[in-house]
Amino acid sequence: MQNSHRQSTFHIYIACVGLMVFCSLLFSSCAQLPIQNYSQVLKENEHAPIYSIVCIVHGDNNYIYHDTTGNKLSADKETITQIIRVAQQNQNAEVFIFHQKPASNFLLFFPTKDGDFYYYRNGQLIANESYWRDQKESQLNPELELFNSYSADNKSEMKKIFLYFGHQIPEYGGEGYDESYPERTFTVSDLATGLINFLGDSEKFDMSILSTCYGGTPFTIDKLGALSKIIIASPENLHLSYFDLAPLEQLDEKLRIGNNISFAKNFAQNAFDKLTMNVQTSVSIAIYDVDSTKQYLNEIRMSYTNTLTNLKLQFQTFPSIVKQCDCAELPSYLLPQMNKGVTIFYRPARFGRLKNKQNHSGWECWKYDAKITNIR
């Protein structure tokens, strides 16, 4: 009787394990089926895309916020909805969407893929796959592999736009950026290294949009400026509702007939208007015409590098304790060329000690004195 009971328990255990494995394989395989194949798409859409958009949405950390009516929202999921709408509305674009999600397990034991990929071409969803993200140092290799598998052949002829949504990207260190992989590192330099391979024969992105906090630092603009003609970023803290993407929904009307700078101003103005209507904190959105900012960046590079070096010596990880401020508040950065190539949309916070600050240079620096050993 006891042996019979043990055998029954064992059979139930084997059946459960088998069911879990089957379900895991089923979910995994279903997530990787392309929606359409290329030959079918090319028959239906003979014209090559004019625009190429690469969008990375980081969701592996705390991205919960509340809207003005108190609804609880997830910033990364809201952004995915917006960028999918952009992809559907543009009949002359290819759009790559990478959603970097938290790690999770199926039935407690089986890890599931922690990245979702969408590829749209000329308004149609061509592929929707799940993929494994980098779990150590990240230079976007899994994303690049998918990009190369689906991208159109006429890369050098297209207008190229890059978008990144997430928390502030560290200028060094980078541990803990992902909640699922606390030992994994991700920095501005990692992002720049990864993006080089997305360009192929093209020299630069026509425009890069950083929807993060503190994206307008000299270091960040210097690094990503090597890969972008124009950068839109927030030099200060940015609310998790991010930049509104509505102007990207009609690229033929707004970008094709105008130049990149005029489109960037339209995008930034729209994002600024939406944010100032919905938040009480400060709002700052800057447009960097990269070539025009080079003289200023060259003159301050050594000062900023020295500051980062001293921060690294005092703080092994990227510091949250050290404050950042408008570079114009620091004498070594207040130079005649400071405003060249920078267009800033700024409104101070409705409360707090900086509520009367009426201007911002568009550059954000570390408010750090290397002589101070105990920063409070």
DASUL-V324540 format. One line per field, one symbol per residue. ss: DSSP state (~ for helix, > for strand, _ for the rest). phi: phi as a letter, one per 40 degrees, with the letter a starting at -180 (. if undefined). burial: + if it has 9 or more other ideal C-beta (glycine too) atoms within 8 Angstrom, else -. A space follows every 50 residues. Layout:
ss->???
phi->???
burial->???
This chain:
ss->_~~~~~~~~~~~~~~~~~~~~~~~~~~~~~_______~~~~~~~______ >>>>>>>>_____>>>_____>>>~~~~~~~~~~~~~~~___>>>>>>>> ___>>>___>>>__>>>>>>>__>>>>>>>>_________~~~~~~~~~~ ____~~~_>>>>>>>____>____>_________>_>~~~~~~~~~~~~_ ____>_>>>>>_____>~~~~~~~~__>_>>>>____________~~~~~ ~~~~_____~~~~~~~~~~~~~~~~~~~____>>>>>>>~~~~~~~~~~~ ~~~~~~~~~~~~~~_________>>>~~~_~~~________>>>>>>___ _____________>>>__________
phi->.ccccccccccccccccccccccccccccccbcccbccccccccbccccc bbbbbbbcbcacbcabcccgccbbdccccdcccccdcccccbbbbbbbbc bccabcfgbbcbcbbbbbbbbfgbccaabcacccbbcbbgccccccdccb ccccdccccbbbbbbicdcccaggcgccccbcccbabdcccccccdcccg cccaccabbbcacfcbcdccccccccbbcbbbabcbcbcccgccbdcccb cccbbccbcccccccccccccccccccbbcccbabbbbcddccccccccb dcccccccccccccbcbdcccccbaddccbdcbcbdcdccgbbbbabccc agcbccccbacgbbbccbbccccbcb
burial->-------------------++-++--++--+----+----+---+---++ +++++++++++-+++-+-----+-++++++-++++++-++-+++++++++ +-+-++---+-++++++++++++++++++++-++---+-+++++-++--+ ++--+--+++++++++--+++++++-+++-+--+++++-+++-++--++- -+-++++++++++++++++++++++-++++++++++-++-+++++-++++ ++-++----++-++++++++++-+++-+---+++++++++--++-++--+ +-++-+++-+++--+--+---+-+++++-+--+----+-+++++++-++- ----+-+--+++++++++--------
